[in-house]
Amino acid sequence: MHDAYEPVPILEKLPLQIDCLAAWDDWLLVGTKPGHLLLYRIKKDAGTNRFEVTLEKSNKNFSKKIQQLFVVSQYKILVSLLENNIHVHDLLTFQQITVVSKARGATLFACDLQQSSSGEAKLRMCVAVKRKIQLYYWKDRDFHELQGDVTAPDIPKSMAWCENSICVGFKRDYYLIRMDGRGTVKELFPTGKQLEPLVAPLADGKVAVGQDDLTVVLNEEGVCTQKCALNWTDIPVAMEHQPPYIIAVLPRYVEIRTLEPRLLVQSVELQRPRFITSAGTNVMYVASNHFVWRLVPISIASQIRQLLQDKQFELALQLAKMKDDSDADKRQQIHHIQNLFAFNLYCQKRFDDSMQVFAKLGTDPTHVIGLYPDLLPSDYRKQLHYPNPLPTLSGAELEKAHLALIDYLTQKRSHLVKQLNDSDPFTTSPLMEGTPTIKSRKKLLQIIDTTLLKCYLHTNVALVSPLLRLENNHCHIEESEYVLKKAHKYSELIILYEKKGLHQKALQVLLDQSTKANSPLKGHERTVQYLQRLGVENLGMIFEFSPWVLKICPEDGLKIFTEDLTEVETLPRDKVLNFLKDGFKELAIPYLEHIIYMWDETRPEFHNVLIQLYLEKVQGLMKVYLNSLPEDEIKAEPAGKEAGELGEYRNKLLSFLEVSSSYEPERLISDFPFDGLLEERALLLGRMGKHEQALFIYVHILKDTHMAEEYCHGHYDPSANGNKDVYLSLLRMYLSPPDVHFLGPIKMELCEPQANLQAALKVLQLHHSKLNTTKAINLLPANTQIREIQVFLESVLEEKAGRKRFDQVLKSLLQAEFLRVQEERIFHQQVKCVITDEKTCRVCKKKIGNRCASCEYLMLLQYSAL
């Protein structure tokens, strides 16, 4: 409680009993039981709470019975209930202006003065006449009927205007009457044990309605606007509203309370008070039968100081908004009180409410974070000051506090990220004056993100990784590193390092944790995934940290260089190949196979290297294979069909030599031995265009006519000069074999090549269409039988005749098609088509004269088809 008003006696021991009061400005009207009307002028002495009271006028013959008074200073009139009728007098001379004759028998009235947006005042009045409620409005110095009378369920005992409704209290119940033209009546609730109802208007257009020692606030719909009712210490007999206070006259004293927050502010003991009236803002009079007091408000500054000591910040805020200070001073004080209020909410452990207030105030987030233990660096935390000692939090309370802080910081973070690139100066307000604040958005974001990380570690560890993965994550590296290591969150630590570009540290942690049994990073999988994402700019780091994976698991290690990721595929392949050849040569072949077969690598150097590696592998395996055979045993198997790895790699070599078109045979052929791998040499010779040497190997060394024919079939191309006579070369190899040294210094014991006439005749028979007839006949030896030559020539002539017949038929068909097209053209050219400006375009549906250029071509096509 605090002192809001000081009671000052105005009239003491008045000889006449007071029945009603009214006041305005410096004037006080007192209606007495004998019917005298007294007008007092009340002037306040400067600097004191003493008043000069002067009886300005006394009208002993005003009326026999003064029941109710109401002053309308805007119209300078006094509305009064005299001898059960409504009278209107001039406010200064007390001369009667009018009498509402229809209101004869009235027992109660209530006035309502409305201010329009233009500043014009509108006076309405409701009058209770028995069980009727009459409605009037003031115009041209007289009251006029507003609408028809409303029938009430009982005789009204108390009533007040509530916007466009009237709240009426009867002996047992309260009702709400709507001013909707129909006079709709809504029953509210009983009056309670006290049979005298009480309805008092409030400053915001609502009404306060009493029910015994409770008071509820209703709007014009009759709906209660407060969660809880005001609870008085006794039953009020009268009530006035002076924001933020509501003042009630109780049988033995005057009680002052607030609606929001619900507080008992002050109890003023007076001798049997009965009446209360207001002369305007902060001018209140209370009267008993023979005494009148004025309630003088204590200065707002004094009240605020007392409220802040009592930690009644909500009421202090309301009073601060009512002060007459300059706008800047008022804003500063309101902001200070709001900060104290938010701090007090935190101390009361209302963490969510506290954070909401801090968010609205724009308080420096570091000052809010400083409320919590172990979230700010100790050096910076020592610079922060708070109004009172901070509460000690632990367990569930601390978790609840952290959750509220997370919501607050998330909101602040979102706001800061949007403004990060703004050029406007950035300011935050301190919680306590004189405390340093953060001036940089980036630095504040760093503190917020680091604090969020710590809060997540205390409340919900699953949110740590998403925070660290944010592209605009601003976590302080050293501080975050410390808390993550302390919490043994190494997976999250890896994410932090990766996002901050500290790949060396990340990879070292992965290496250290890979051998720890209980670590979530045990093994090499995370290292492989991490290296795959580094890209070409970190190639040196990839080469530094991949060897330990390649050693323990070559297959997974190779995925560092072969995974289908953009970062992996764009690595410089020559450098990767050299790295593998230097330290992990057994992986060079699968790497080359992957980039050639899967990534379509066509550069000759990679194809050459793969062939060389195949060759090296095959030679090594062949040496082992030959050494494993007994000395007197020679086992010849087809190339690529050998058992084990030898067959596998030789088959790969042969297949690659056949399918690849990117290697350079001239550079590679010198690597192949002369005493073996003849099939491979034949393929290289063929790729070089040296068909006769290749066929010599097939025919006279390998003695495989089938492979020779397959070779010719694969290389024959009638349009290429070097390949169109390949069958002729085969024929020559059968009929006129060259010398045994035709291939060069072959280190093999070879018999002198022999002619094979039967094989040559078979070639003539099967492939006569691919041979130059003249050259083929010239190659035949003189002792060749006429029959074989005749068969060859017959086959050639038969084919030529067949080709000629085919060409003649084709020519006839083309000529017939040409004639048909010409006839169709002549037919269409005979059709006459006239296009005028009145014709409609089929495309744009406009007249041809107005057609659009875009459809002109289409229009011509369509009309040409008519």
TAGI-V876591 format. One record per residue. N is the residue number from 0. SS is DSSP state (h for helix, s for strand, l for the rest). OMEGA is omega in degrees with one decimal (* if undefined). BURIAL is 1 if it has 9 or more other ideal C-beta (glycine too) atoms within 8 Angstrom, else 0. Layout:
{{N SS OMEGA BURIAL} {N SS OMEGA BURIAL}}
This chain:
{{0 l 174.3 0} {1 l -179.6 1} {2 l 177.0 0} {3 l -179.0 1} {4 s 173.2 1} {5 s -179.8 1} {6 s 178.6 1} {7 s 179.5 1} {8 s 176.9 0} {9 s 177.2 1} {10 s -179.0 1} {11 l 175.6 0} {12 l 176.6 0} {13 l -175.3 1} {14 l -179.0 0} {15 l -179.1 1} {16 l -178.7 0} {17 s 177.7 1} {18 s 179.2 0} {19 s -178.5 1} {20 s 168.9 1} {21 s -176.6 1} {22 s 171.2 1} {23 s -179.7 1} {24 l -179.5 0} {25 l -173.2 0} {26 s 178.4 1} {27 s 176.2 1} {28 s 179.0 1} {29 s 175.0 1} {30 s -174.6 1} {31 s -178.0 1} {32 l 177.4 0} {33 l 179.4 0} {34 l 176.8 1} {35 l 175.3 1} {36 s -176.5 1} {37 s 178.9 1} {38 s -179.2 1} {39 s 171.6 1} {40 s -174.0 1} {41 s -179.9 1} {42 s -179.3 0} {43 s 175.1 1} {44 l -177.3 0} {45 l 174.9 0} {46 l 179.1 0} {47 l 175.0 0} {48 l 178.0 0} {49 l -175.5 0} {50 s 173.8 1} {51 s -175.2 0} {52 s -178.2 1} {53 s 174.5 0} {54 s -176.1 0} {55 s -175.5 0} {56 s 176.3 0} {57 s -179.6 0} {58 s -176.2 1} {59 l -177.0 0} {60 l -176.8 0} {61 l 179.2 1} {62 l 175.3 1} {63 l -175.7 0} {64 l 177.9 0} {65 s -174.3 1} {66 s -174.7 1} {67 s 178.7 1} {68 s 175.4 1} {69 s -177.5 1} {70 s 172.6 1} {71 s -173.8 1} {72 l -179.8 0} {73 l 178.8 0} {74 l -178.4 0} {75 l 179.0 0} {76 s 175.2 1} {77 s 176.8 1} {78 s -176.1 1} {79 s 173.7 1} {80 s -176.7 1} {81 s 176.9 1} {82 l 175.5 0} {83 l 173.0 1} {84 s -176.9 1} {85 s 177.5 1} {86 s 176.0 1} {87 s -179.3 1} {88 s 171.2 1} {89 s -171.7 1} {90 l -176.1 1} {91 l -175.7 0} {92 l -176.6 0} {93 l 174.9 1} {94 l -176.9 0} {95 s 178.2 0} {96 s -178.7 1} {97 s 174.3 1} {98 s 177.6 0} {99 s -172.8 1} {100 h -178.4 0} {101 h -175.2 0} {102 h 178.3 1} {103 l -177.1 0} {104 l -178.6 0} {105 s 178.5 1} {106 s -173.5 1} {107 s 171.7 1} {108 s 177.1 1} {109 s -179.6 1} {110 s 178.6 1} {111 s -179.4 1} {112 s -178.6 1} {113 s 176.5 0} {114 s 179.5 0} {115 l -179.9 0} {116 l 178.6 0} {117 l 179.1 0} {118 l -179.6 0} {119 l -179.7 0} {120 s 177.9 1} {121 s -175.6 1} {122 s 174.4 1} {123 s -179.2 1} {124 s 171.6 1} {125 s -175.6 1} {126 s 177.1 1} {127 s 177.0 1} {128 s -174.2 1} {129 l -179.1 0} {130 l 177.7 0} {131 s 173.1 1} {132 s -179.0 1} {133 s -175.4 1} {134 s -176.2 1} {135 s 169.1 1} {136 s -173.9 1} {137 s 177.5 1} {138 s 177.8 0} {139 l 175.1 0} {140 l 178.1 0} {141 s 175.2 1} {142 s 178.9 1} {143 s -178.9 0} {144 s 179.1 0} {145 s 175.8 0} {146 s -176.8 0} {147 s 179.8 0} {148 s 178.3 0} {149 s 179.8 1} {150 s -179.3 0} {151 l -179.6 1} {152 l -179.0 0} {153 l 178.4 1} {154 l -179.8 1} {155 l 177.3 1} {156 l -179.8 1} {157 s 178.5 1} {158 s -179.6 1} {159 s 177.5 1} {160 s 176.5 1} {161 s -173.4 1} {162 l -179.2 0} {163 l 175.9 0} {164 s 174.9 1} {165 s 176.6 1} {166 s -173.8 1} {167 s 175.9 1} {168 s 176.8 1} {169 l -175.0 1} {170 l -175.0 1} {171 l -173.1 0} {172 s 171.3 1} {173 s 178.2 1} {174 s 175.4 1} {175 s 179.9 1} {176 s -177.9 1} {177 s 176.6 1} {178 l -177.6 1} {179 l -178.6 0} {180 l 179.2 0} {181 l -179.6 0} {182 l -178.6 1} {183 l -178.2 0} {184 s -180.0 1} {185 s 178.4 1} {186 s -176.9 0} {187 s -177.1 1} {188 s -178.4 0} {189 s 178.5 0} {190 l -179.9 1} {191 l -179.3 0} {192 l 177.9 0} {193 l -175.0 1} {194 l 178.5 0} {195 l -179.6 0} {196 l 177.8 1} {197 l 176.2 1} {198 s -178.5 1} {199 s 177.8 1} {200 s 176.5 1} {201 l -173.4 1} {202 l -177.1 0} {203 l 176.8 0} {204 l 177.4 0} {205 l 177.9 1} {206 s 173.6 1} {207 s -174.5 1} {208 s -176.7 1} {209 s 173.2 1} {210 s -170.7 1} {211 l -176.9 0} {212 l 177.6 0} {213 s 175.7 1} {214 s 176.8 1} {215 s -179.3 1} {216 s -177.8 1} {217 s 172.1 1} {218 l -174.4 1} {219 l 175.8 1} {220 l -177.8 0} {221 l -178.9 1} {222 l 179.5 0} {223 s -175.9 0} {224 l 179.3 0} {225 l 179.2 1} {226 l -176.8 0} {227 l 178.9 0} {228 l 171.5 0} {229 s -178.1 1} {230 s -178.5 0} {231 l 178.8 1} {232 l 175.5 0} {233 l -178.0 1} {234 l 179.8 1} {235 l 175.7 1} {236 l 177.5 1} {237 s -173.2 1} {238 s 174.5 1} {239 s -179.7 1} {240 s 173.8 1} {241 s -173.8 1} {242 l 4.3 0} {243 l -173.6 1} {244 s 168.8 1} {245 s -169.7 1} {246 s -177.7 1} {247 s 175.2 1} {248 s 177.4 1} {249 l -174.8 1} {250 l -174.9 0} {251 l -179.8 0} {252 s 177.0 1} {253 s -177.3 1} {254 s -177.1 1} {255 s -179.5 1} {256 s 173.3 1} {257 s 179.2 1} {258 l -177.6 1} {259 l 1.4 0} {260 l -179.1 0} {261 l -177.6 0} {262 s 166.1 0} {263 s -174.4 1} {264 s -172.7 1} {265 s 171.1 1} {266 s -178.4 1} {267 s -179.5 1} {268 s 177.2 0} {269 l -176.3 1} {270 l 175.7 0} {271 l 178.0 0} {272 l -179.4 1} {273 l -172.0 1} {274 s 174.3 1} {275 s 178.6 1} {276 s -178.0 1} {277 s 176.3 1} {278 s -177.5 1} {279 s -177.6 0} {280 l 176.2 0} {281 l 174.7 0} {282 s -175.0 1} {283 s 176.1 1} {284 s 175.4 1} {285 s -176.9 1} {286 s 167.7 1} {287 l -178.5 1} {288 l -174.5 0} {289 l -178.9 1} {290 l 173.2 1} {291 s 177.1 1} {292 s 172.8 1} {293 s 177.5 1} {294 s -177.0 1} {295 s -178.1 1} {296 s 171.1 1} {297 l -178.1 1} {298 l -177.1 0} {299 h 179.6 1} {300 h 179.2 0} {301 h 178.8 0} {302 h -178.5 1} {303 h 178.7 1} {304 h -179.8 0} {305 h -179.2 1} {306 h 178.7 1} {307 h 175.9 1} {308 h 179.8 0} {309 l 179.9 0} {310 l 174.3 0} {311 l -169.8 1} {312 h -178.4 1} {313 h 178.0 1} {314 h 177.1 1} {315 h 177.5 1} {316 h 179.0 1} {317 h 179.7 1} {318 h 180.0 1} {319 h 178.4 1} {320 h -178.5 0} {321 h -177.8 0} {322 l -179.0 1} {323 l -179.2 0} {324 l 174.6 0} {325 l -176.8 0} {326 h -178.6 0} {327 h 179.6 0} {328 h -179.4 0} {329 h 179.4 1} {330 h -179.6 0} {331 h -179.0 0} {332 h 178.5 1} {333 h 179.8 1} {334 h 179.2 1} {335 h -179.6 1} {336 h 179.8 1} {337 h 176.3 1} {338 h 177.3 1} {339 h 179.8 1} {340 h 179.8 1} {341 h 178.4 1} {342 h 179.9 1} {343 h 176.4 1} {344 h 177.9 1} {345 h -179.6 1} {346 h 176.4 1} {347 l 178.6 0} {348 l 170.9 1} {349 l -167.3 0} {350 h -178.9 1} {351 h 179.5 0} {352 h -179.7 0} {353 h -178.3 1} {354 h 178.7 1} {355 h 178.7 1} {356 h 178.5 1} {357 h -179.6 1} {358 h 179.9 1} {359 h -175.8 0} {360 h -174.5 1} {361 l 177.9 0} {362 s 178.5 1} {363 l -177.6 1} {364 h 179.5 1} {365 h 177.5 1} {366 h 177.0 1} {367 h 178.9 1} {368 h -179.1 1} {369 l 176.6 1} {370 l -174.0 1} {371 l -179.6 1} {372 l 168.0 0} {373 l 177.5 0} {374 l 178.9 1} {375 l 172.7 1} {376 l -173.1 0} {377 h -179.0 0} {378 h 179.8 0} {379 h -178.7 1} {380 h -179.4 1} {381 l -179.7 0} {382 l -176.5 0} {383 l -179.9 1} {384 l -177.8 0} {385 l -174.8 1} {386 l -176.3 0} {387 l 176.1 0} {388 l -178.2 0} {389 l 178.0 0} {390 l 176.6 0} {391 l -176.8 0} {392 l 176.4 1} {393 l 174.9 0} {394 h -175.8 0} {395 h 178.8 0} {396 h 179.8 1} {397 h 178.0 1} {398 h 177.7 1} {399 h 178.0 1} {400 h 179.2 1} {401 h 179.5 1} {402 h 177.3 1} {403 h 178.7 1} {404 h 179.0 1} {405 h 178.4 1} {406 h -179.0 1} {407 h -177.0 1} {408 h 177.6 1} {409 h 178.1 1} {410 h 179.4 1} {411 h -178.9 1} {412 h 179.5 1} {413 h -179.6 0} {414 h -178.1 0} {415 h -178.9 1} {416 h 179.6 1} {417 h -177.3 0} {418 l -169.6 1} {419 l -177.0 1} {420 l 178.1 0} {421 l 177.8 0} {422 l -179.4 0} {423 l 177.1 0} {424 l -175.2 0} {425 l 178.9 1} {426 l 171.7 0} {427 l -177.8 1} {428 s 179.2 1} {429 l 175.1 1} {430 l 175.4 1} {431 l -179.8 1} {432 l 178.3 0} {433 l 179.5 0} {434 l -178.3 1} {435 l 178.7 0} {436 l 179.4 1} {437 l -176.7 1} {438 l -175.1 0} {439 l 178.1 0} {440 h -177.9 1} {441 h 180.0 0} {442 h 179.1 1} {443 h 176.9 1} {444 h 178.5 1} {445 h 179.5 1} {446 h -178.4 1} {447 h -178.1 1} {448 h 178.6 1} {449 h 178.1 1} {450 h 176.8 1} {451 h 177.9 1} {452 h -179.9 1} {453 h 179.6 1} {454 h 178.8 1} {455 h 178.1 1} {456 h 179.3 1} {457 h -171.2 0} {458 h -173.6 1} {459 l -174.9 0} {460 l -178.3 0} {461 h -178.7 0} {462 h -178.7 0} {463 h -178.1 1} {464 h 177.4 1} {465 h 178.5 0} {466 h -176.9 1} {467 h -179.3 1} {468 h 179.9 0} {469 l -179.6 0} {470 l -179.6 0} {471 l 177.2 0} {472 l -175.6 1} {473 l -177.2 1} {474 l 176.2 1} {475 l -168.7 1} {476 h -174.7 1} {477 h -178.8 0} {478 h 179.6 1} {479 h 178.4 1} {480 h -178.4 1} {481 h -176.2 0} {482 h 179.7 1} {483 h 177.0 1} {484 h 179.9 1} {485 h 179.9 0} {486 l -178.9 0} {487 l 178.5 0} {488 l -173.8 1} {489 h 176.8 1} {490 h 178.4 1} {491 h 177.2 1} {492 h 177.3 1} {493 h 179.3 1} {494 h 178.7 1} {495 h -179.6 1} {496 h -177.2 1} {497 h -178.2 1} {498 h 179.1 1} {499 l 178.3 0} {500 l 179.7 0} {501 l -172.6 1} {502 h -179.9 1} {503 h 179.0 0} {504 h -178.8 0} {505 h -178.2 1} {506 h 177.6 1} {507 h 176.6 0} {508 h 178.5 1} {509 h 178.7 1} {510 h -179.1 1} {511 h -176.0 0} {512 h -173.6 1} {513 l -176.8 1} {514 l -178.8 0} {515 l -168.9 1} {516 l -173.6 0} {517 l -177.0 0} {518 l 175.0 1} {519 l -179.8 0} {520 l -179.0 1} {521 l 179.7 1} {522 l -174.2 0} {523 l -172.8 1} {524 h -177.8 0} {525 h 177.5 1} {526 h 177.6 1} {527 h -179.8 1} {528 h -178.6 0} {529 h -179.1 1} {530 h -179.9 1} {531 h -176.2 1} {532 l -173.4 1} {533 l 177.7 1} {534 l -171.9 0} {535 h -178.1 0} {536 h 178.2 0} {537 h -175.8 1} {538 h 179.7 1} {539 h 179.2 0} {540 h 176.7 1} {541 h 179.3 1} {542 h -178.6 1} {543 h -172.3 0} {544 h 178.2 1} {545 h -175.6 1} {546 h -177.0 1} {547 h 175.7 1} {548 h -179.4 1} {549 h -179.7 1} {550 h -175.3 0} {551 h 179.6 0} {552 l -176.2 0} {553 h -176.9 1} {554 h 178.1 0} {555 h 179.3 1} {556 h 179.7 1} {557 h 179.3 1} {558 h 175.5 1} {559 h -176.0 1} {560 h -175.3 1} {561 h -178.2 1} {562 l -178.4 0} {563 l 176.2 0} {564 l -179.5 0} {565 h -178.9 0} {566 h -178.9 1} {567 h -175.1 1} {568 h -178.3 0} {569 l 175.8 0} {570 l 179.0 1} {571 l -169.4 0} {572 h 178.8 1} {573 h 179.4 0} {574 h 177.4 1} {575 h -179.6 1} {576 h 179.3 1} {577 h 178.0 0} {578 h -179.4 1} {579 h -179.6 1} {580 h -177.7 0} {581 h -173.9 0} {582 h -174.6 0} {583 l -171.6 1} {584 h -179.2 0} {585 h 179.8 0} {586 h -178.3 1} {587 h -179.4 1} {588 h 178.5 1} {589 h 177.1 1} {590 h 179.8 1} {591 h 177.8 1} {592 h -178.9 1} {593 h -175.9 1} {594 h -179.6 1} {595 h -174.9 1} {596 h -175.2 0} {597 l -176.8 0} {598 l 174.8 0} {599 l 176.1 0} {600 l -175.2 0} {601 l -178.5 0} {602 l -173.6 0} {603 h -174.9 0} {604 h 179.9 0} {605 h 176.8 1} {606 h 178.3 1} {607 h -177.8 1} {608 h -179.3 1} {609 h 178.9 1} {610 h 179.4 1} {611 h 179.0 1} {612 h 174.3 1} {613 h -177.0 1} {614 h -179.7 1} {615 h -179.9 0} {616 h -178.6 1} {617 h -179.2 1} {618 h 178.5 1} {619 h -179.8 0} {620 h -179.5 1} {621 h 178.2 1} {622 h 178.4 0} {623 h -178.6 0} {624 h -177.8 1} {625 h 178.7 0} {626 h -178.8 0} {627 h -178.8 0} {628 l 173.3 1} {629 l -174.2 0} {630 l -175.8 0} {631 l -176.3 0} {632 l 174.2 0} {633 l -175.8 0} {634 l -178.8 0} {635 l 177.7 0} {636 l 178.8 0} {637 l -179.8 0} {638 l 179.8 1} {639 l -179.2 1} {640 l -179.5 0} {641 l -178.5 1} {642 l 172.8 0} {643 h -175.8 0} {644 h -179.7 0} {645 h 178.8 1} {646 h -178.8 1} {647 h -176.2 0} {648 h 178.6 1} {649 h 177.0 1} {650 h 176.7 1} {651 h -180.0 1} {652 h 179.8 1} {653 h -178.7 1} {654 h -177.8 0} {655 h 177.8 1} {656 h -180.0 1} {657 h -170.1 0} {658 h -176.6 0} {659 l 178.0 1} {660 l -173.4 0} {661 l -178.6 0} {662 l -176.3 1} {663 l -174.5 0} {664 h -179.2 1} {665 h -178.7 0} {666 h -172.7 0} {667 h -169.6 1} {668 h 179.7 1} {669 h 179.6 0} {670 h -175.7 0} {671 l -177.1 1} {672 l 178.2 0} {673 l -177.9 1} {674 l 179.6 0} {675 l 179.1 0} {676 l -176.4 1} {677 h 177.5 1} {678 h 179.9 1} {679 h 178.5 1} {680 h 179.3 1} {681 h 178.7 1} {682 h 178.3 1} {683 h 178.4 1} {684 h 177.7 1} {685 h 179.9 1} {686 h 178.9 1} {687 l -179.3 1} {688 l 179.5 0} {689 l -172.6 0} {690 h -176.8 1} {691 h 177.8 1} {692 h 178.8 1} {693 h -179.0 1} {694 h 175.7 1} {695 h 179.0 1} {696 h -177.4 1} {697 h -170.9 1} {698 h -170.1 1} {699 h 177.6 1} {700 h 179.8 1} {701 l 179.7 1} {702 l -178.6 0} {703 l -178.2 0} {704 h 179.6 1} {705 h 178.5 0} {706 h 178.3 1} {707 h 179.4 1} {708 h 176.7 1} {709 h 177.6 0} {710 h 179.8 1} {711 h 179.8 1} {712 h -178.2 0} {713 h -174.6 0} {714 h -176.3 1} {715 l 177.0 1} {716 l -175.6 0} {717 l -177.6 0} {718 l -178.5 0} {719 l -176.5 0} {720 l -177.0 0} {721 l -173.6 0} {722 l -175.4 1} {723 l -179.0 1} {724 l -176.7 0} {725 h 177.4 1} {726 h 176.3 1} {727 h 175.9 1} {728 h 178.3 1} {729 h 179.2 1} {730 h 179.2 1} {731 h -178.7 1} {732 h 177.6 1} {733 h -171.0 1} {734 h -177.4 1} {735 l -177.9 0} {736 l 179.4 1} {737 l -179.4 0} {738 l -178.2 0} {739 l 179.9 0} {740 l -178.9 0} {741 l -177.5 0} {742 l -176.1 0} {743 l -174.6 0} {744 l 177.8 0} {745 l -177.4 1} {746 l 179.7 0} {747 l 176.4 0} {748 l -176.5 0} {749 l 172.9 1} {750 l 179.2 0} {751 l -178.3 0} {752 l -179.6 1} {753 l 177.4 0} {754 l -177.2 1} {755 l -175.3 1} {756 h -178.2 1} {757 h 178.2 0} {758 h 179.4 1} {759 h 178.7 1} {760 h 178.0 1} {761 h 177.6 0} {762 h 178.5 1} {763 h -177.5 1} {764 h -173.3 1} {765 h -171.5 0} {766 l -177.9 1} {767 h -177.8 1} {768 h -177.4 0} {769 h -178.3 0} {770 l 170.4 1} {771 l -170.6 0} {772 h -176.8 1} {773 h -178.4 0} {774 h -179.7 1} {775 h -179.7 1} {776 h 179.8 1} {777 h -179.7 0} {778 h -176.8 1} {779 l 178.9 1} {780 l -175.0 0} {781 l -176.7 0} {782 l 179.3 0} {783 l -178.6 1} {784 l -178.6 0} {785 h -177.1 0} {786 h -178.9 0} {787 h 179.5 1} {788 h 179.7 1} {789 h 178.9 0} {790 h -179.7 1} {791 h -177.2 1} {792 h 177.8 1} {793 h 179.3 0} {794 h -179.5 1} {795 h -178.4 1} {796 h 179.4 0} {797 h 179.3 0} {798 h -179.8 1} {799 h 179.3 0} {800 h 178.2 0} {801 h 178.6 0} {802 h 180.0 0} {803 h 179.2 0} {804 h -180.0 0} {805 h -179.6 0} {806 h 179.4 0} {807 h 178.5 0} {808 h -179.6 0} {809 h 178.7 0} {810 h 179.7 0} {811 h 179.4 0} {812 h 178.5 0} {813 h 178.6 0} {814 h 178.4 0} {815 h 178.5 0} {816 h 178.6 0} {817 h -179.6 0} {818 h 179.5 0} {819 h -179.9 0} {820 h 179.0 0} {821 h 178.3 0} {822 h 179.6 0} {823 h 177.9 0} {824 h -179.7 0} {825 h -179.6 0} {826 h -178.1 0} {827 h 179.9 0} {828 h 178.2 0} {829 l -178.3 0} {830 l 179.2 0} {831 l -179.9 0} {832 l -179.0 0} {833 l 179.4 0} {834 l 179.1 0} {835 l 179.9 0} {836 l -178.1 0} {837 l 178.5 0} {838 l -179.8 1} {839 s 177.8 0} {840 l -179.0 1} {841 l -177.7 0} {842 l -175.6 0} {843 l 176.0 0} {844 l 178.0 0} {845 l 174.1 1} {846 s -177.2 1} {847 h 179.9 1} {848 h -178.6 0} {849 h -173.2 0} {850 l 178.1 1} {851 l -176.7 0} {852 h -175.3 0} {853 h -177.3 0} {854 h -177.0 1} {855 h -178.3 1} {856 h 179.5 0} {857 h -179.7 1} {858 h -179.8 1} {859 h 177.9 0} {860 h -177.3 0} {861 h -178.4 1} {862 h 177.3 1} {863 h 179.7 0} {864 l -178.0 0} {865 l * 0}}
